[in-house]
């Protein structure tokens, strides 16, 4: 049996999925902070209300 036949196909997929989840959470939180800092008029310009941001 050769080496490539006896190893896991994707041994680090758990770490990859964890990293993607953390990255997605961070970007979502960053966007939320930016939107919370905007005035009501600017939020209205992009079609959002203050309640949508929270």
PQR file of N, CA, C, O and H, with PARSE charges and radii, in Angstrom:
ATOM      1  N   UNK A   1       0.842  -1.168   0.000 -0.4000 1.5000
ATOM      2  CA  UNK A   1       0.000   0.000   0.000 -0.0000 2.0000
ATOM      3  C   UNK A   1       0.893   1.239   0.000  0.5500 1.7000
ATOM      4  O   UNK A   1       1.841   1.340   0.779 -0.5500 1.4000
ATOM      5  N   UNK A   2       0.577   2.159  -0.871 -0.4000 1.5000
ATOM      6  CA  UNK A   2       1.362   3.384  -0.999 -0.0000 2.0000
ATOM      7  C   UNK A   2       0.933   4.412   0.045  0.5500 1.7000
ATOM      8  O   UNK A   2      -0.139   4.304   0.642 -0.5500 1.4000
ATOM      9  H   UNK A   2      -0.193   2.078  -1.504  0.4000 1.0000
ATOM     10  N   UNK A   3       1.775   5.392   0.250 -0.4000 1.5000
ATOM     11  CA  UNK A   3       1.511   6.421   1.250 -0.0000 2.0000
ATOM     12  C   UNK A   3       0.206   7.172   0.962  0.5500 1.7000
ATOM     13  O   UNK A   3      -0.622   7.362   1.853 -0.5500 1.4000
ATOM     14  H   UNK A   3       2.645   5.480  -0.235  0.4000 1.0000
ATOM     15  N   UNK A   4       0.037   7.591  -0.285 -0.4000 1.5000
ATOM     16  CA  UNK A   4      -1.134   8.393  -0.627 -0.0000 2.0000
ATOM     17  C   UNK A   4      -2.433   7.606  -0.523  0.5500 1.7000
ATOM     18  O   UNK A   4      -3.503   8.212  -0.469 -0.5500 1.4000
ATOM     19  H   UNK A   4       0.710   7.436  -1.009  0.4000 1.0000
ATOM     20  N   UNK A   5      -2.379   6.306  -0.495 -0.4000 1.5000
ATOM     21  CA  UNK A   5      -3.580   5.479  -0.372 -0.0000 2.0000
ATOM     22  C   UNK A   5      -4.018   5.313   1.085  0.5500 1.7000
ATOM     23  O   UNK A   5      -5.170   4.980   1.361 -0.5500 1.4000
ATOM     24  H   UNK A   5      -1.509   5.814  -0.540  0.4000 1.0000
ATOM     25  N   UNK A   6      -3.099   5.545   2.000 -0.4000 1.5000
ATOM     26  CA  UNK A   6      -3.365   5.242   3.396 -0.0000 2.0000
ATOM     27  C   UNK A   6      -3.543   6.488   4.269  0.5500 1.7000
ATOM     28  O   UNK A   6      -3.486   6.389   5.495 -0.5500 1.4000
ATOM     29  H   UNK A   6      -2.163   5.815   1.776  0.4000 1.0000
ATOM     30  N   UNK A   7      -3.753   7.628   3.672 -0.4000 1.5000
ATOM     31  CA  UNK A   7      -3.886   8.835   4.479 -0.0000 2.0000
ATOM     32  C   UNK A   7      -5.268   9.456   4.281  0.5500 1.7000
ATOM     33  O   UNK A   7      -5.956   9.180   3.299 -0.5500 1.4000
ATOM     34  H   UNK A   7      -3.799   7.708   2.676  0.4000 1.0000
ATOM     35  N   UNK A   8      -5.648  10.283   5.220 -0.4000 1.5000
ATOM     36  CA  UNK A   8      -6.933  10.958   5.131 -0.0000 2.0000
ATOM     37  C   UNK A   8      -6.930  11.908   3.938  0.5500 1.7000
ATOM     38  O   UNK A   8      -5.912  12.527   3.630 -0.5500 1.4000
ATOM     39  H   UNK A   8      -5.089  10.507   6.018  0.4000 1.0000
ATOM     40  N   UNK A   9      -8.051  12.016   3.287 -0.4000 1.5000
ATOM     41  CA  UNK A   9      -8.109  12.867   2.108 -0.0000 2.0000
ATOM     42  C   UNK A   9      -8.050  14.349   2.463  0.5500 1.7000
ATOM     43  O   UNK A   9      -7.395  15.123   1.765 -0.5500 1.4000
ATOM     44  H   UNK A   9      -8.879  11.513   3.538  0.4000 1.0000
ATOM     45  N   UNK A  10      -8.720  14.755   3.533 -0.4000 1.5000
ATOM     46  CA  UNK A  10      -8.739  16.157   3.937 -0.0000 2.0000
ATOM     47  C   UNK A  10      -8.592  16.238   5.449  0.5500 1.7000
ATOM     48  O   UNK A  10      -9.582  16.438   6.154 -0.5500 1.4000
ATOM     49  H   UNK A  10      -9.252  14.127   4.100  0.4000 1.0000
ATOM     50  N   UNK A  11      -7.378  16.087   5.957 -0.4000 1.5000
ATOM     51  CA  UNK A  11      -7.200  16.000   7.409 -0.0000 2.0000
ATOM     52  C   UNK A  11      -7.456  17.304   8.161  0.5500 1.7000
ATOM     53  O   UNK A  11      -7.764  17.272   9.352 -0.5500 1.4000
ATOM     54  H   UNK A  11      -6.574  15.925   5.384  0.4000 1.0000
ATOM     55  N   UNK A  12      -7.335  18.444   7.492 -0.4000 1.5000
ATOM     56  CA  UNK A  12      -7.447  19.721   8.192 -0.0000 2.0000
ATOM     57  C   UNK A  12      -8.752  20.448   7.873  0.5500 1.7000
ATOM     58  O   UNK A  12      -8.855  21.654   8.099 -0.5500 1.4000
ATOM     59  H   UNK A  12      -7.085  18.470   6.524  0.4000 1.0000
ATOM     60  N   UNK A  13      -9.740  19.737   7.354 -0.4000 1.5000
ATOM     61  CA  UNK A  13     -10.997  20.383   6.968 -0.0000 2.0000
ATOM     62  C   UNK A  13     -11.687  21.022   8.176  0.5500 1.7000
ATOM     63  O   UNK A  13     -12.349  22.050   8.035 -0.5500 1.4000
ATOM     64  H   UNK A  13      -9.656  18.757   7.170  0.4000 1.0000
ATOM     65  N   UNK A  14     -11.540  20.428   9.347 -0.4000 1.5000
ATOM     66  CA  UNK A  14     -12.135  21.016  10.550 -0.0000 2.0000
ATOM     67  C   UNK A  14     -11.550  22.373  10.864  0.5500 1.7000
ATOM     68  O   UNK A  14     -12.279  23.294  11.233 -0.5500 1.4000
ATOM     69  H   UNK A  14     -11.003  19.593   9.461  0.4000 1.0000
ATOM     70  N   UNK A  15     -10.236  22.509  10.722 -0.4000 1.5000
ATOM     71  CA  UNK A  15      -9.587  23.793  10.959 -0.0000 2.0000
ATOM     72  C   UNK A  15      -9.992  24.812   9.910  0.5500 1.7000
ATOM     73  O   UNK A  15     -10.182  25.989  10.221 -0.5500 1.4000
ATOM     74  H   UNK A  15      -9.644  21.760  10.422  0.4000 1.0000
ATOM     75  N   UNK A  16     -10.125  24.368   8.682 -0.4000 1.5000
ATOM     76  CA  UNK A  16     -10.534  25.265   7.594 -0.0000 2.0000
ATOM     77  C   UNK A  16     -11.949  25.780   7.847  0.5500 1.7000
ATOM     78  O   UNK A  16     -12.205  26.976   7.708 -0.5500 1.4000
ATOM     79  H   UNK A  16      -9.971  23.413   8.430  0.4000 1.0000
ATOM     80  N   UNK A  17     -12.855  24.901   8.212 -0.4000 1.5000
ATOM     81  CA  UNK A  17     -14.230  25.308   8.483 -0.0000 2.0000
ATOM     82  C   UNK A  17     -14.306  26.238   9.689  0.5500 1.7000
ATOM     83  O   UNK A  17     -15.072  27.202   9.680 -0.5500 1.4000
ATOM     84  H   UNK A  17     -12.647  23.929   8.325  0.4000 1.0000
ATOM     85  N   UNK A  18     -13.532  25.963  10.708 -0.4000 1.5000
ATOM     86  CA  UNK A  18     -13.484  26.827  11.884 -0.0000 2.0000
ATOM     87  C   UNK A  18     -12.972  28.213  11.505  0.5500 1.7000
ATOM     88  O   UNK A  18     -13.551  29.219  11.914 -0.5500 1.4000
ATOM     89  H   UNK A  18     -12.910  25.180  10.716  0.4000 1.0000
ATOM     90  N   UNK A  19     -11.894  28.274  10.728 -0.4000 1.5000
ATOM     91  CA  UNK A  19     -11.329  29.547  10.305 -0.0000 2.0000
ATOM     92  C   UNK A  19     -12.331  30.336   9.468  0.5500 1.7000
ATOM     93  O   UNK A  19     -12.467  31.546   9.651 -0.5500 1.4000
ATOM     94  H   UNK A  19     -11.424  27.456  10.395  0.4000 1.0000
ATOM     95  N   UNK A  20     -13.034  29.673   8.556 -0.4000 1.5000
ATOM     96  CA  UNK A  20     -14.031  30.353   7.730 -0.0000 2.0000
ATOM     97  C   UNK A  20     -15.159  30.921   8.592  0.5500 1.7000
ATOM     98  O   UNK A  20     -15.634  32.029   8.345 -0.5500 1.4000
ATOM     99  H   UNK A  20     -12.924  28.690   8.407  0.4000 1.0000
ATOM    100  N   UNK A  21     -15.578  30.173   9.585 -0.4000 1.5000
ATOM    101  CA  UNK A  21     -16.629  30.652  10.479 -0.0000 2.0000
ATOM    102  C   UNK A  21     -16.196  31.871  11.269  0.5500 1.7000
ATOM    103  O   UNK A  21     -16.959  32.827  11.409 -0.5500 1.4000
ATOM    104  H   UNK A  21     -15.192  29.273   9.785  0.4000 1.0000
ATOM    105  N   UNK A  22     -14.984  31.845  11.783 -0.4000 1.5000
ATOM    106  CA  UNK A  22     -14.451  32.987  12.537 -0.0000 2.0000
ATOM    107  C   UNK A  22     -14.320  34.203  11.638  0.5500 1.7000
ATOM    108  O   UNK A  22     -14.652  35.316  12.043 -0.5500 1.4000
ATOM    109  H   UNK A  22     -14.364  31.069  11.669  0.4000 1.0000
ATOM    110  N   UNK A  23     -13.840  33.998  10.427 -0.4000 1.5000
ATOM    111  CA  UNK A  23     -13.682  35.096   9.477 -0.0000 2.0000
ATOM    112  C   UNK A  23     -15.037  35.703   9.112  0.5500 1.7000
ATOM    113  O   UNK A  23     -15.172  36.925   9.045 -0.5500 1.4000
ATOM    114  H   UNK A  23     -13.570  33.093  10.098  0.4000 1.0000
ATOM    115  N   UNK A  24     -16.033  34.858   8.878 -0.4000 1.5000
ATOM    116  CA  UNK A  24     -17.376  35.328   8.538 -0.0000 2.0000
ATOM    117  C   UNK A  24     -17.967  36.140   9.698  0.5500 1.7000
ATOM    118  O   UNK A  24     -18.566  37.194   9.484 -0.5500 1.4000
ATOM    119  H   UNK A  24     -15.924  33.866   8.932  0.4000 1.0000
ATOM    120  N   UNK A  25     -17.791  35.638  10.928 -0.4000 1.5000
ATOM    121  CA  UNK A  25     -18.285  36.338  12.107 -0.0000 2.0000
ATOM    122  C   UNK A  25     -17.613  37.706  12.245  0.5500 1.7000
ATOM    123  O   UNK A  25     -18.278  38.702  12.530 -0.5500 1.4000
ATOM    124  H   UNK A  25     -17.304  34.782  11.101  0.4000 1.0000
ATOM    125  N   UNK A  26     -16.295  37.749  12.041 -0.4000 1.5000
ATOM    126  CA  UNK A  26     -15.545  38.996  12.174 -0.0000 2.0000
ATOM    127  C   UNK A  26     -16.016  40.028  11.150  0.5500 1.7000
ATOM    128  O   UNK A  26     -16.215  41.191  11.498 -0.5500 1.4000
ATOM    129  H   UNK A  26     -15.755  36.939  11.810  0.4000 1.0000
ATOM    130  N   UNK A  27     -16.196  39.622   9.904 -0.4000 1.5000
ATOM    131  CA  UNK A  27     -16.638  40.552   8.871 -0.0000 2.0000
ATOM    132  C   UNK A  27     -18.056  41.050   9.141  0.5500 1.7000
ATOM    133  O   UNK A  27     -18.357  42.220   8.905 -0.5500 1.4000
ATOM    134  H   UNK A  27     -16.034  38.677   9.621  0.4000 1.0000
ATOM    135  N   UNK A  28     -18.916  40.181   9.628 -0.4000 1.5000
ATOM    136  CA  UNK A  28     -20.279  40.576   9.954 -0.0000 2.0000
ATOM    137  C   UNK A  28     -20.277  41.592  11.093  0.5500 1.7000
ATOM    138  O   UNK A  28     -21.013  42.577  11.042 -0.5500 1.4000
ATOM    139  H   UNK A  28     -18.671  39.231   9.820  0.4000 1.0000
ATOM    140  N   UNK A  29     -19.464  41.365  12.113 -0.4000 1.5000
ATOM    141  CA  UNK A  29     -19.369  42.265  13.259 -0.0000 2.0000
ATOM    142  C   UNK A  29     -18.795  43.618  12.836  0.5500 1.7000
ATOM    143  O   UNK A  29     -19.249  44.665  13.299 -0.5500 1.4000
ATOM    144  H   UNK A  29     -18.866  40.564  12.154  0.4000 1.0000
ATOM    145  N   UNK A  30     -17.800  43.588  11.958 -0.4000 1.5000
ATOM    146  CA  UNK A  30     -17.185  44.817  11.470 -0.0000 2.0000
ATOM    147  C   UNK A  30     -18.208  45.654  10.688  0.5500 1.7000
ATOM    148  O   UNK A  30     -18.279  46.871  10.860 -0.5500 1.4000
ATOM    149  H   UNK A  30     -17.432  42.738  11.582  0.4000 1.0000
ATOM    150  N   UNK A  31     -18.983  45.007   9.847 -0.4000 1.5000
ATOM    151  CA  UNK A  31     -20.021  45.699   9.090 -0.0000 2.0000
ATOM    152  C   UNK A  31     -21.067  46.290  10.020  0.5500 1.7000
ATOM    153  O   UNK A  31     -21.528  47.412   9.809 -0.5500 1.4000
ATOM    154  H   UNK A  31     -18.925  44.019   9.707  0.4000 1.0000
ATOM    155  N   UNK A  32     -21.442  45.539  11.048 -0.4000 1.5000
ATOM    156  CA  UNK A  32     -22.436  46.018  12.002 -0.0000 2.0000
ATOM    157  C   UNK A  32     -21.930  47.271  12.726  0.5500 1.7000
ATOM    158  O   UNK A  32     -22.695  48.212  12.937 -0.5500 1.4000
ATOM    159  H   UNK A  32     -21.067  44.628  11.220  0.4000 1.0000
ATOM    160  N   UNK A  33     -20.667  47.290  13.100 -0.4000 1.5000
ATOM    161  CA  UNK A  33     -20.105  48.465  13.773 -0.0000 2.0000
ATOM    162  C   UNK A  33     -20.119  49.690  12.863  0.5500 1.7000
ATOM    163  O   UNK A  33     -20.419  50.797  13.309 -0.5500 1.4000
ATOM    164  H   UNK A  33     -20.045  46.525  12.928  0.4000 1.0000
ATOM    165  N   UNK A  34     -19.795  49.490  11.592 -0.4000 1.5000
ATOM    166  CA  UNK A  34     -19.801  50.607  10.642 -0.0000 2.0000
ATOM    167  C   UNK A  34     -21.218  51.155  10.479  0.5500 1.7000
ATOM    168  O   UNK A  34     -21.428  52.368  10.498 -0.5500 1.4000
ATOM    169  H   UNK A  34     -19.551  48.590  11.230  0.4000 1.0000
ATOM    170  N   UNK A  35     -22.184  50.255  10.320 -0.4000 1.5000
ATOM    171  CA  UNK A  35     -23.574  50.689  10.140 -0.0000 2.0000
ATOM    172  C   UNK A  35     -24.113  51.379  11.384  0.5500 1.7000
ATOM    173  O   UNK A  35     -24.888  52.328  11.270 -0.5500 1.4000
ATOM    174  H   UNK A  35     -22.014  49.270  10.305  0.4000 1.0000
ATOM    175  N   UNK A  36     -23.723  50.928  12.560 -0.4000 1.5000
ATOM    176  CA  UNK A  36     -24.185  51.565  13.787 -0.0000 2.0000
ATOM    177  C   UNK A  36     -23.640  52.983  13.927  0.5500 1.7000
ATOM    178  O   UNK A  36     -24.259  53.827  14.575 -0.5500 1.4000
ATOM    179  H   UNK A  36     -23.092  50.157  12.653  0.4000 1.0000
ATOM    180  N   UNK A  37     -22.500  53.243  13.328 -0.4000 1.5000
ATOM    181  CA  UNK A  37     -21.907  54.568  13.397 -0.0000 2.0000
ATOM    182  C   UNK A  37     -22.503  55.557  12.412  0.5500 1.7000
ATOM    183  O   UNK A  37     -22.233  56.755  12.501 -0.5500 1.4000
ATOM    184  H   UNK A  37     -21.997  52.557  12.802  0.4000 1.0000
ATOM    185  N   UNK A  38     -23.308  55.077  11.477 -0.4000 1.5000
ATOM    186  CA  UNK A  38     -23.911  55.964  10.475 -0.0000 2.0000
ATOM    187  C   UNK A  38     -25.124  56.695  11.049  0.5500 1.7000
ATOM    188  O   UNK A  38     -25.792  56.212  11.964 -0.5500 1.4000
ATOM    189  H   UNK A  38     -23.527  54.104  11.405  0.4000 1.0000
ATOM    190  N   UNK A  39     -25.381  57.854  10.493 -0.4000 1.5000
ATOM    191  CA  UNK A  39     -26.559  58.618  10.904 -0.0000 2.0000
ATOM    192  C   UNK A  39     -27.809  57.992  10.291  0.5500 1.7000
ATOM    193  O   UNK A  39     -27.728  57.176   9.372 -0.5500 1.4000
ATOM    194  H   UNK A  39     -24.839  58.246   9.750  0.4000 1.0000
ATOM    195  N   UNK A  40     -28.956  58.387  10.815 -0.4000 1.5000
ATOM    196  CA  UNK A  40     -30.225  57.861  10.306 -0.0000 2.0000
ATOM    197  C   UNK A  40     -30.439  58.239   8.839  0.5500 1.7000
ATOM    198  O   UNK A  40     -31.000  57.461   8.068 -0.5500 1.4000
ATOM    199  H   UNK A  40     -29.022  59.050  11.562  0.4000 1.0000
ATOM    200  N   UNK A  41     -29.990  59.435   8.460 -0.4000 1.5000
ATOM    201  CA  UNK A  41     -30.145  59.881   7.070 -0.0000 2.0000
ATOM    202  C   UNK A  41     -29.322  59.019   6.117  0.5500 1.7000
ATOM    203  O   UNK A  41     -29.793  58.653   5.040 -0.5500 1.4000
ATOM    204  H   UNK A  41     -29.534  60.068   9.087  0.4000 1.0000
ATOM    205  N   UNK A  42     -28.101  58.700   6.513 -0.4000 1.5000
ATOM    206  CA  UNK A  42     -27.247  57.857   5.651 -0.0000 2.0000
ATOM    207  C   UNK A  42     -27.793  56.445   5.556  0.5500 1.7000
ATOM    208  O   UNK A  42     -27.730  55.823   4.495 -0.5500 1.4000
ATOM    209  H   UNK A  42     -27.719  58.997   7.388  0.4000 1.0000
ATOM    210  N   UNK A  43     -28.326  55.936   6.652 -0.4000 1.5000
ATOM    211  CA  UNK A  43     -28.935  54.607   6.617 -0.0000 2.0000
ATOM    212  C   UNK A  43     -30.144  54.599   5.688  0.5500 1.7000
ATOM    213  O   UNK A  43     -30.374  53.636   4.957 -0.5500 1.4000
ATOM    214  H   UNK A  43     -28.377  56.441   7.514  0.4000 1.0000
ATOM    215  N   UNK A  44     -30.915  55.686   5.728 -0.4000 1.5000
ATOM    216  CA  UNK A  44     -32.093  55.787   4.860 -0.0000 2.0000
ATOM    217  C   UNK A  44     -31.667  55.798   3.386  0.5500 1.7000
ATOM    218  O   UNK A  44     -32.357  55.233   2.537 -0.5500 1.4000
ATOM    219  H   UNK A  44     -30.728  56.469   6.322  0.4000 1.0000
ATOM    220  N   UNK A  45     -30.535  56.438   3.085 -0.4000 1.5000
ATOM    221  CA  UNK A  45     -30.027  56.485   1.707 -0.0000 2.0000
ATOM    222  C   UNK A  45     -29.737  55.090   1.155  0.5500 1.7000
ATOM    223  O   UNK A  45     -29.917  54.849  -0.039 -0.5500 1.4000
ATOM    224  H   UNK A  45     -29.975  56.897   3.775  0.4000 1.0000
ATOM    225  N   UNK A  46     -29.297  54.184   1.998 -0.4000 1.5000
ATOM    226  CA  UNK A  46     -28.995  52.835   1.518 -0.0000 2.0000
ATOM    227  C   UNK A  46     -30.136  51.862   1.772  0.5500 1.7000
ATOM    228  O   UNK A  46     -29.997  50.659   1.551 -0.5500 1.4000
ATOM    229  H   UNK A  46     -29.151  54.379   2.968  0.4000 1.0000
ATOM    230  N   UNK A  47     -31.261  52.387   2.235 -0.4000 1.5000
ATOM    231  CA  UNK A  47     -32.464  51.573   2.371 -0.0000 2.0000
ATOM    232  C   UNK A  47     -32.577  50.788   3.663  0.5500 1.7000
ATOM    233  O   UNK A  47     -33.232  49.747   3.703 -0.5500 1.4000
ATOM    234  H   UNK A  47     -31.373  53.364   2.415  0.4000 1.0000
ATOM    235  N   UNK A  48     -31.940  51.281   4.730 -0.4000 1.5000
ATOM    236  CA  UNK A  48     -32.011  50.608   6.027 -0.0000 2.0000
ATOM    237  C   UNK A  48     -32.601  51.550   7.070  0.5500 1.7000
ATOM    238  O   UNK A  48     -32.590  52.771   6.915 -0.5500 1.4000
ATOM    239  H   UNK A  48     -31.407  52.127   4.698  0.4000 1.0000
ATOM    240  N   UNK A  49     -33.114  50.945   8.133 -0.4000 1.5000
ATOM    241  CA  UNK A  49     -33.570  51.706   9.294 -0.0000 2.0000
ATOM    242  C   UNK A  49     -32.678  51.340  10.465  0.5500 1.7000
ATOM    243  O   UNK A  49     -31.952  50.347  10.424 -0.5500 1.4000
ATOM    244  H   UNK A  49     -33.122  49.953   8.259  0.4000 1.0000
ATOM    245  N   UNK A  50     -32.741  52.151  11.506 -0.4000 1.5000
ATOM    246  CA  UNK A  50     -31.922  51.896  12.697 -0.0000 2.0000
ATOM    247  C   UNK A  50     -32.224  50.526  13.292  0.5500 1.7000
ATOM    248  O   UNK A  50     -31.316  49.856  13.784 -0.5500 1.4000
ATOM    249  H   UNK A  50     -33.331  52.958  11.539  0.4000 1.0000
ATOM    250  N   UNK A  51     -33.470  50.105  13.256 -0.4000 1.5000
ATOM    251  CA  UNK A  51     -33.854  48.795  13.776 -0.0000 2.0000
ATOM    252  C   UNK A  51     -33.287  47.632  12.968  0.5500 1.7000
ATOM    253  O   UNK A  51     -33.098  46.540  13.505 -0.5500 1.4000
ATOM    254  H   UNK A  51     -34.208  50.650  12.856  0.4000 1.0000
ATOM    255  N   UNK A  52     -33.013  47.856  11.679 -0.4000 1.5000
ATOM    256  CA  UNK A  52     -32.447  46.802  10.840 -0.0000 2.0000
ATOM    257  C   UNK A  52     -30.997  46.505  11.204  0.5500 1.7000
ATOM    258  O   UNK A  52     -30.529  45.375  11.070 -0.5500 1.4000
ATOM    259  H   UNK A  52     -33.166  48.742  11.243  0.4000 1.0000
ATOM    260  N   UNK A  53     -30.304  47.525  11.662 -0.4000 1.5000
ATOM    261  CA  UNK A  53     -28.885  47.372  11.980 -0.0000 2.0000
ATOM    262  C   UNK A  53     -28.695  46.555  13.251  0.5500 1.7000
ATOM    263  O   UNK A  53     -27.781  45.733  13.329 -0.5500 1.4000
ATOM    264  H   UNK A  53     -30.685  48.443  11.771  0.4000 1.0000
ATOM    265  N   UNK A  54     -29.532  46.767  14.227 -0.4000 1.5000
ATOM    266  CA  UNK A  54     -29.407  46.058  15.496 -0.0000 2.0000
ATOM    267  C   UNK A  54     -30.008  44.698  15.365  0.5500 1.7000
ATOM    268  O   UNK A  54     -30.009  43.928  16.326 -0.5500 1.4000
ATOM    269  H   UNK A  54     -30.275  47.435  14.164  0.4000 1.0000
TER
END
